């Protein structure tokens, strides 16, 4: 089901788009030493602190404070900013997990989009077995499946509870994620 490189990852992040909480699956200790402590949750509230904001500000400042800026570099700023944010977040997560920069592991990400959250518990378990079968035992996968299913329920509930207000915001033009390129005069 998941044809990805997550099989080679020592650290796998389970990201849910509307939740502040995410799971970290740490398989560095090997198949026989994995336990409930190998899967833990982190919260963006804890990670996105002043240090994170200062690092972002510094990196952004380096991007725009250059003598050789031209129009093409300005156009590509959103992609560069996205890369900076992604790299800073990964760096903070790696530090939180306790991985030194010298012993950097491969980090895989499972993004629980609307297609994945539709999986049944059995389908999710089979997908996790496909990814982690060579790194862990079935009991570990069963516990992991239960933890992920709990977060999937929170994700589904969030979307269900906020869908109507999001649509209303878009219709009322109060949502900044959508812009009007042209509007007929009043």
ZISULUR-V833429 format. One record per run of one state. SS is the DSSP state (H for helix, E for strand, L for the rest). FROM is the first residue (numbers start at 0). TO is the last residue. Records with the same first field share a line. If there is no record, write none. Layout:
BEGIN
SS = FROM-TO + FROM-TO
END
This chain:
BEGIN
L = 0-3 + 8-9 + 16-19 + 26-29 + 33-34 + 47-48 + 64-69 + 75-75 + 97-99 + 103-105 + 112-114 + 118-119 + 132-136 + 171-185
H = 4-7 + 30-32 + 35-37 + 43-46 + 49-63 + 70-74 + 76-96 + 100-102 + 115-117 + 120-131 + 137-170
E = 10-15 + 20-25 + 38-42 + 106-111
END
